[in-house]
Amino acid sequence: MFSQGAFAETDLHWLDRLLERDPFVTLLTTGADGLPELTRLPVLYRRRGEQVELLGHWARANPQSRQGGRAKVLVNGPHGYVSASWYPDKESAARVPTWNYAAAELVGQLQCFDDPPSLGQLLADSSALFESRARQDWRFDPTLDAHRPSLRAIVGFRLQVQQIQIKLKLSQNHPQANQLAVTSALQALATPQACELAQWMQLYRSERGAPGNA
């Protein structure tokens, strides 16, 4: 992922926030024909200090389930258009429109598994997490006859992350007046996407404290 120095982030708490916000990621590998293979899927995110691990599963029929080795994961964050007309210095600084966003790329080694105990634990952990987020209480139980066939239909994976890139493009390269004006303009749009992006801009400013430079 291309990232200028002003937008590169190393604090892994932002990765925590990104994956808490949206654990539905894009997993990329290289197929047998040399072309990229990709799957959109939910993951379980685990971090201990600098050590990051993702767990998830494919449908067994998915060709990517027969691949291991090096892989990349794209993590989504809030994003939105920024009009040049929102900048107080739009004329004097010859400002142009841009797109603000937060995102991450993770690269690591993909390990596949299909033993029933590991798959059962993965589905139990996944259902516990995502059911709680949906305010429901369904649980996967590998001891139930109705649930066990699910294990034969999937292949699990574990990604041991070796490289992390976090990009936060939140107008921090602009003077304070521009940052505040963009935040206010996004809030005034009153769409969920624009309001969320404005919240992330405010959060970044509150944590960093200092305004950007022109």
HELIX and SHEET records of a PDB file:
HELIX    1   1 GLY A    5  PHE A    7  5                                   3    
HELIX    2   2 HIS A   13  ARG A   21  1                                   9    
HELIX    3   3 PRO A   63  ARG A   66  5                                   4    
HELIX    4   4 ALA A   84  TRP A   86  5                                   3    
HELIX    5   5 PRO A  116  ARG A  133  1                                  18    
HELIX    6   6 PRO A  149  ARG A  152  1                                   4    
HELIX    7   7 GLN A  176  LEU A  189  1                                  14    
HELIX    8   8 PRO A  192  ARG A  208  1                                  17    
SHEET    1   A 4 ALA A   8  GLU A   9  0                                        
SHEET    2   A 4 ILE A 154  LYS A 169 -1                                        
SHEET    3   A 4 GLN A  51  ALA A  59 -1                                        
SHEET    4   A 4 LEU A  44  ARG A  48 -1                                        
SHEET    1   B 6 ALA A   8  GLU A   9  0                                        
SHEET    2   B 6 ILE A 154  LYS A 169 -1                                        
SHEET    3   B 6 THR A  98  PHE A 113 -1                                        
SHEET    4   B 6 GLY A  69  VAL A  75 -1                                        
SHEET    5   B 6 PHE A  24  THR A  30 -1                                        
SHEET    6   B 6 PRO A  36  PRO A  42 -1                                        
SHEET    1   C 4 ALA A   8  GLU A   9  0                                        
SHEET    2   C 4 ILE A 154  LYS A 169 -1                                        
SHEET    3   C 4 THR A  98  PHE A 113 -1                                        
SHEET    4   C 4 HIS A  79  VAL A  82 -1                                        
END                                                                             
